[in-house]
Structure formats: structure tokens, C-alpha cells
Amino acid sequence: MRKNFIRYLIYVFVAVAVLVAIAAWYLDPYQPDDAAMQAMRDGDGVNVTERGGLIVFEGGENIPPGIILYPGGLVGPESYAPLARLMAMSGHRTVIVKMPLNLAFTGVDRANDVLLAYPEEPFVIGGHSLGGTMASRYAASHPERVLGTFFLASYPDQKGSLKEKTIPVLSLIGSRDGVVNISAYEMARQYLPDNTVYLKIPGGNHAQFGSYGAQKGDQPAAIPPGDQWQQTAAVLKEWMKSTVAGLDRK
């Protein structure tokens, strides 16, 4: 009897150990690379602060709207520092939201933390890959709280449908993205308003919206990471002019 009980405990221990190992492997996020960590430092007129699960990039001036950025699934949030830094240098406060387990579906409403921290400031919300999908869910549930929604190599699901919303929407993808399911991406147009802006970065891929190295399944980019960040920042700045116009109408 005692031997059977010990054998049972051993089986349970081994099973738990295997499950923990599998979970640790699966939930191991892509880590920010050297360029990302360099962008996390203060300098060139940009201040970077971390508080309450938020990474805040601020420039010398504050031009509305601010930006709420949800990271891609299993991607370390610091990986988006180069893009956030560029937006802050343009005067737009940019807040990268840290997610439990590095999965945005565990923290869909974390944008509330940003809006509570800056109650007088208007924001757009968006994200990369899974982060964009979850950002759209937030926007769909709280359209009065954000000025617009943007997708970086991403698309909404039915729960994040913005079809009947009046806020501006931007969809940006790299021409060499090997991760996004293009059929699903096209089908998701049914959840977006007719005036959605669809743009493509020639030579850009999936991973280079962040800075964490190559991603499994992605195609090699035909442009350097810095070019993709610069083009993304330029597109976001131009698109946000429409969100400011919406603010003026309120």
C-alpha cells in the first residue's frame, strides 16, 4: 500500500514537472534586443519611466493624442521601445502596456490604467499582432474613451468589431509578413468601418514592428528595422491628424 502511494506521488510529481516545463517553454517571450534596450534609456529629449506596469515615453512637448500600445503575444514589452521613442520625439506621449504572461488577452482593459494616469489627455489605442486584436476589443467596448484604433500586423475579431463605430481606424502591415494569416486578415475587414485606412510597408515583415529579432514563421525583411520603425512612425503621425480632427469636433 505504501509503495503504491509513493509510486503515485512520483507519477504526480513527474506529470507536474513536465507540465511546468512545457508551460515555461511555451510562455517564454521573445526578448527585447540591444536596440530595444538602448531605446529604453533617457536621452535626446525623451524621458522613459516605468510605473504600475506601464512604460511611458515622453518628449519635450505633449502633442495630442497620446498613444496606448499593446504588445504582441509572447513579446517582451520593451521590444517596442524604438517605435515608442520615435513617437515621443514627435511629441506624442506613448505608453507601452505590460501584460500578464506577456499575453494581451489577459489584460484587455489595462488601457484603463493609462486613462486613469492621464485623465485630461486624449489617446488612441492599438497594438502589434495579438495586441492589436485585444486593443480593438477595448475600443469596441469603450469607443467614447479613445479617439482611434490602429493595427500593426493585426486585425480585429468579432468581439473587437469596430464596424459601427465612428472612430478612425488604421491597418498597417509589412509586405513580407509571414506570421499574419492573410485570409483571416482579409475576412476581418467585415469588422472594420468602410473608411479604414489600409497601408503596407514595402519590404517590412511581422517582427520588425518591434525589436526582438527574428520570429518563427516570419519572412526575412527586405528593409532594416530602423526603416520599418521610421515608416511606421510617419504613418501613425499622419493618421493621427484625423483623430485630432475628430477631437476638434467634440
C-alpha positions as CSV (number, residue, x, y, z in Angstrom):
1,M,0.0,0.0,0.0
2,R,2.8,2.4,1.0
3,K,4.8,1.6,-2.2
4,N,1.7,2.2,-4.3
5,F,1.2,5.6,-2.7
6,I,4.9,6.6,-3.2
7,R,4.7,5.5,-6.8
8,Y,1.6,7.6,-7.2
9,L,3.3,10.6,-5.8
10,I,6.2,10.1,-8.1
11,Y,3.9,10.0,-11.1
12,V,2.1,13.1,-10.0
13,F,5.4,14.9,-9.4
14,V,6.7,13.9,-12.9
15,A,3.5,15.0,-14.6
16,V,3.5,18.4,-12.8
17,A,7.2,18.9,-13.7
18,V,6.5,18.1,-17.4
19,L,3.6,20.5,-17.5
20,V,5.6,23.2,-15.8
21,A,8.4,22.7,-18.3
22,I,6.0,22.8,-21.3
23,A,4.4,26.0,-19.9
24,A,7.8,27.6,-19.3
25,W,8.9,26.8,-22.8
26,Y,5.6,28.0,-24.4
27,L,5.3,31.2,-22.4
28,D,9.0,32.1,-22.9
29,P,8.6,35.5,-24.6
30,Y,10.7,37.0,-27.4
31,Q,13.2,39.2,-25.6
32,P,14.0,42.8,-26.5
33,D,17.3,43.1,-28.3
34,D,20.1,45.5,-27.8
35,A,18.5,48.2,-30.0
36,A,15.3,48.0,-27.9
37,M,17.2,48.3,-24.6
38,Q,19.2,51.2,-25.9
39,A,15.9,52.9,-26.8
40,M,14.7,52.4,-23.2
41,R,17.3,54.9,-21.9
42,D,16.6,58.6,-21.4
43,G,18.2,61.0,-23.8
44,D,17.7,63.1,-27.0
45,G,14.8,64.9,-25.3
46,V,13.0,61.7,-24.4
47,N,12.3,60.6,-20.8
48,V,11.4,56.9,-20.1
49,T,9.7,55.9,-16.9
50,E,8.2,52.7,-15.7
51,R,5.4,52.6,-13.2
52,G,2.4,50.4,-12.4
53,G,3.0,48.1,-15.3
54,L,3.3,51.0,-17.8
55,I,6.4,52.1,-19.8
56,V,5.9,55.8,-20.6
57,F,7.9,57.6,-23.3
58,E,7.6,61.4,-23.1
59,G,9.2,64.1,-25.2
60,G,9.8,67.8,-24.5
61,E,6.3,68.7,-25.6
62,N,3.0,67.0,-25.4
63,I,1.0,66.9,-28.6
64,P,-2.4,65.2,-28.5
65,P,-3.3,62.4,-28.9
66,G,-1.2,60.1,-26.7
67,I,-0.7,56.5,-27.8
68,I,-1.6,53.3,-25.9
69,L,0.3,50.4,-27.3
70,Y,-0.5,46.7,-26.5
71,P,2.5,44.4,-27.2
72,G,2.3,41.3,-29.4
73,G,1.7,37.9,-27.9
74,L,4.7,36.5,-26.0
75,V,6.8,39.5,-26.9
76,G,8.6,41.4,-24.1
77,P,7.0,44.9,-23.9
78,E,10.4,46.7,-24.0
79,S,10.7,45.4,-27.6
80,Y,8.5,48.3,-28.8
81,A,10.8,50.9,-27.3
82,P,12.3,52.1,-30.6
83,L,8.9,52.9,-32.1
84,A,7.6,54.4,-28.8
85,R,10.7,56.6,-28.7
86,L,10.2,57.9,-32.2
87,M,6.6,58.8,-31.4
88,A,7.7,60.6,-28.2
89,M,10.3,62.5,-30.1
90,S,7.4,63.8,-32.2
91,G,5.6,65.0,-29.1
92,H,3.2,62.2,-28.6
93,R,3.2,60.6,-25.2
94,T,3.4,56.9,-25.8
95,V,2.6,54.2,-23.2
96,I,3.5,50.6,-23.7
97,V,1.3,48.4,-21.5
98,K,2.8,45.4,-19.8
99,M,0.6,42.3,-20.0
100,P,0.3,39.4,-17.5
101,L,2.2,36.4,-19.0
102,N,3.0,38.7,-22.0
103,L,-0.4,37.9,-23.5
104,A,-2.7,40.8,-24.2
105,F,-5.9,38.7,-23.8
106,T,-5.1,38.6,-20.1
107,G,-5.2,42.4,-19.8
108,V,-7.7,43.7,-22.3
109,D,-8.8,46.5,-20.0
110,R,-5.4,47.6,-19.0
111,A,-5.8,50.7,-21.1
112,N,-7.9,52.0,-18.1
113,D,-4.7,52.3,-16.1
114,V,-3.3,54.7,-18.8
115,L,-6.5,56.8,-18.9
116,L,-6.6,57.0,-15.1
117,A,-3.0,58.2,-15.0
118,Y,-3.7,60.9,-17.6
119,P,-7.4,61.8,-17.2
120,E,-7.2,65.0,-19.2
121,E,-5.3,63.6,-22.2
122,P,-7.0,62.1,-25.3
123,F,-5.5,58.8,-26.5
124,V,-5.6,56.4,-29.5
125,I,-5.1,52.7,-28.8
126,G,-3.6,50.0,-30.9
127,G,-1.1,47.2,-30.9
128,H,1.0,44.7,-32.7
129,S,-0.3,41.2,-33.7
130,L,-2.4,39.8,-30.7
131,G,-2.0,43.2,-29.0
132,G,-3.9,44.9,-31.8
133,T,-6.7,42.4,-31.7
134,M,-7.1,43.0,-27.9
135,A,-6.8,46.7,-28.3
136,S,-9.7,46.6,-30.7
137,R,-11.8,44.7,-28.2
138,Y,-11.1,47.6,-25.7
139,A,-12.0,50.2,-28.3
140,A,-15.2,48.4,-29.2
141,S,-16.3,48.3,-25.6
142,H,-15.2,51.9,-24.8
143,P,-15.4,53.9,-28.0
144,E,-16.0,57.0,-26.1
145,R,-12.7,56.7,-24.3
146,V,-10.4,56.6,-27.3
147,L,-10.0,58.7,-30.4
148,G,-8.9,56.0,-32.8
149,T,-7.6,52.4,-33.1
150,F,-4.5,51.2,-35.0
151,F,-3.4,47.7,-36.0
152,L,0.2,46.8,-36.6
153,A,0.3,43.4,-38.4
154,S,-3.0,42.7,-36.8
155,Y,-6.8,42.6,-37.3
156,P,-9.9,42.6,-35.1
157,D,-12.1,39.6,-34.3
158,Q,-15.9,39.7,-33.8
159,K,-15.6,40.8,-30.2
160,G,-13.5,43.7,-31.3
161,S,-15.7,44.8,-34.2
162,L,-15.4,48.5,-35.0
163,K,-17.7,48.3,-38.0
164,E,-20.4,50.6,-36.5
165,K,-18.0,52.8,-34.6
166,T,-17.2,56.3,-35.7
167,I,-13.6,56.4,-34.6
168,P,-10.7,56.5,-37.2
169,V,-9.0,53.1,-37.8
170,L,-5.6,52.3,-39.3
171,S,-4.4,48.9,-40.5
172,L,-0.7,48.7,-41.3
173,I,1.2,45.6,-42.3
174,G,4.5,44.7,-43.9
175,S,4.6,43.3,-47.4
176,R,6.8,40.4,-46.2
177,D,4.8,39.4,-43.2
178,G,4.9,35.7,-42.8
179,V,3.0,35.4,-39.5
180,V,-0.3,37.0,-40.2
181,N,-2.9,34.7,-41.7
182,I,-3.7,36.7,-44.8
183,S,-7.1,35.0,-45.4
184,A,-8.2,35.9,-41.8
185,Y,-6.7,39.4,-42.3
186,E,-8.9,39.9,-45.4
187,M,-12.0,38.4,-43.8
188,A,-11.6,40.7,-40.8
189,R,-12.4,43.7,-43.0
190,Q,-16.0,42.9,-42.2
191,Y,-15.3,44.1,-38.6
192,L,-13.8,47.4,-39.7
193,P,-15.5,50.6,-40.9
194,D,-15.6,51.5,-44.6
195,N,-13.2,54.4,-44.1
196,T,-10.5,52.3,-42.5
197,V,-7.0,53.3,-43.8
198,Y,-5.1,50.2,-45.1
199,L,-1.4,50.7,-45.8
200,K,1.5,48.4,-46.4
201,I,5.2,48.8,-45.7
202,P,7.2,47.6,-48.7
203,G,9.8,45.1,-47.6
204,G,8.6,45.2,-44.0
205,N,7.8,42.0,-42.1
206,H,6.0,41.0,-38.9
207,A,8.7,41.2,-36.2
208,Q,10.2,44.5,-37.2
209,F,7.3,46.5,-35.8
210,G,9.1,45.6,-32.6
211,S,12.8,44.9,-31.9
212,Y,13.2,41.3,-30.7
213,G,15.0,39.6,-33.5
214,A,13.5,37.0,-36.0
215,Q,10.1,35.4,-35.2
216,K,9.2,31.9,-36.1
217,G,7.3,31.7,-39.3
218,D,8.1,35.2,-40.4
219,Q,9.8,36.1,-43.7
220,P,13.1,38.0,-43.7
221,A,12.5,41.7,-44.1
222,A,13.9,43.4,-47.2
223,I,14.5,46.6,-45.2
224,P,16.4,47.3,-42.0
225,P,14.5,47.5,-38.7
226,G,15.2,51.2,-38.4
227,D,13.5,51.9,-41.8
228,Q,10.4,50.0,-40.7
229,W,10.2,51.9,-37.4
230,Q,10.6,55.2,-39.2
231,Q,7.9,54.4,-41.7
232,T,5.6,53.2,-39.1
233,A,6.1,56.3,-37.0
234,A,5.5,58.5,-40.1
235,V,2.2,56.7,-40.9
236,L,1.0,56.9,-37.4
237,K,1.7,60.6,-37.2
238,E,-0.1,61.3,-40.4
239,W,-3.1,59.1,-39.5
240,M,-3.4,60.7,-36.1
241,K,-4.2,64.0,-37.7
242,S,-7.6,62.6,-38.4
243,T,-8.1,61.7,-34.8
244,V,-7.2,65.3,-33.8
245,A,-9.8,66.5,-36.3
246,G,-12.3,64.2,-34.5
247,L,-11.3,65.8,-31.2
248,D,-11.9,69.2,-32.6
249,R,-15.5,68.2,-33.5
250,K,-16.3,67.2,-29.9
